[in-house]
Amino acid sequence: MGKSASAVGAAFALSAWFTGCFPPVDATGSSDTAIEETASSDAALGDTDETRDTAAPRDTSVVDSAMVDAANADTVADTSTLDTTVAPDIASDTSEVDTQVADNLQACDPGCEHGGRCVSGTCDCSGTGYSGATCGAPVCTSACQHGGSCVEPDVCDCAGTGYSGPTCEALESTCPTSTHSCVPVVPDPWVGPVALVPDAGGCGAPWPAALGSLYGGLSVGAVTCSCSCGNPVVQCPATVAVRAFGDYGCTGTYSGDPTASAGACWAADGVYQNSLSIELAGPSVACGPGNVTAEIAAPSWASTLAVCGGAVAGGTCADGTEAMCLPRLVLAFENATVCAVAPGDRPCPVGYPNKALLYSDLTDDRECPGSCPCEGDGAACVVEVERWAGPGCSGSFKPSASVSSSTGAACVADGVVASAIRPGVPTVGSSGVCAPAAVTLPSGGVETSGLHTACCR
């Protein structure tokens, strides 16, 4: 080790003292003073020149040794002074450390773990993440749930609990995905999850409970009401209308619109005798009510679905999914779907996005009337009119004229002077037919009922 500043200073002081006390000897090895002191010393000792000359040379190593010892003594004195200055502080510090170590060894047995400190015989575990008498028990700030174990600070071991997550809070899925699937739980007022199965197959395992049927895609079907009418009843008028003209060809002015009864003689007079016209009115036709034939096609549904429930859960689904582990439909039914069903028209719940409006029933009150109105068409009457040259239907008989109600007025005495005519009894020339008076329409309709919303996956 290097010397301290005080030790080096002491060495320089000793060297100066030594030099002052022992002046250097010149090259001849003597000085006046030295000779004198030597001589004096020799005399005192009874030495003579002869003895001095014959005596052994002086051993200077003794002197050198004494000088070194003196210097070392001063150096030791300085270093002891240094030691007494520094040592008390060092000794004080090391004694405190030794006291603490001793306390730990004696008071905290078997000792504090994981960096804990022994304080007054007790392990202080602050900041270590551990607790207990020796700071050996890990601390989980959020307690481990469902039987999980705290194995390290804030680390939970969830093995064998059926849960996972930082605190074993999440239920692990045990749903066998080869035969089952996790489907969302449906809220009130929804019913489900249910299987909607084409009704031809119906319900069965593993969805055995038949909860009813729902229908969609209504086709109303056509309705035809056919009217069939009977034969008409035709009645011809009993009179004819006669017009007498002053000109030939039944033109010009005429005498008016007198009527002549069947079988009665009607005589023209005055200037209105050159031509006569006869007009027979149309018959009256009566048609009774017709019969109606109804053809009503039954309504039909595009889809008829059985609502099936009663599936048994095959395991549990992971926490946070709000789901049920239910049998896969593809393994049991063809074209079936997992759905939630609720009355009315409403938005779909979460997890069931595909919406359809279905019905549980319908009412068909369509019908045709029991009868239909008919009217006559095409009926006509005819009348034969006798023509006479003399008044009162006497004299020579002229050829008779035939008049039909369907042709209107007929000029029966054109260019022939006819003083009188006698119409016969009008008869039915054509009965015609009875036909429906209007299109026969059905009443009522088809009404769906039991509206449900089905939301499927």
Sequence and secondary structure as in RCSB ss.txt:
>XXXX:A:sequence
MGKSASAVGAAFALSAWFTGCFPPVDATGSSDTAIEETASSDAALGDTDETRDTAAPRDTSVVDSAMVDAANADT
VADTSTLDTTVAPDIASDTSEVDTQVADNLQACDPGCEHGGRCVSGTCDCSGTGYSGATCGAPVCTSACQHGGSC
VEPDVCDCAGTGYSGPTCEALESTCPTSTHSCVPVVPDPWVGPVALVPDAGGCGAPWPAALGSLYGGLSVGAVTC
SCSCGNPVVQCPATVAVRAFGDYGCTGTYSGDPTASAGACWAADGVYQNSLSIELAGPSVACGPGNVTAEIAAPS
WASTLAVCGGAVAGGTCADGTEAMCLPRLVLAFENATVCAVAPGDRPCPVGYPNKALLYSDLTDDRECPGSCPCE
GDGAACVVEVERWAGPGCSGSFKPSASVSSSTGAACVADGVVASAIRPGVPTVGSSGVCAPAAVTLPSGGVETSG
LHTACCR
>XXXX:A:secstr
    HHHHHHHHHHHHHHHHHS    TTS  HHHHHHHHHHHHHHT  HHHHHHS    THHHHHHHHHHHHHHH
HHHHHHHHHHHHHHHHHHHHHHHHHHHHHHHHSSS   TT EEETTEEE TTTTEESTTS EE  SS   TT EE
EETTEEE TTTTEESTTS EE     TTTEEEEE   TT EEEEEEEETTT  BTTB EEEEEEEEEEE   EEE
EEE    EEE  SEEEEEEESSTTS S B    EEETT  EE  TT  SEEEEE    EEE   EEEEEEE   E
EEEEEEEEE     S   TTS EEEEE GGGT SS EEEEEEESS    TT  EEEEEEEEEEE  B  SEE EE
EES EEEEEEEEEEETTTEEEEEEEEEEETTT  EE  SSS  SEEEE   EEEE  EEEESS    B  EEEEE
EEEEEE 
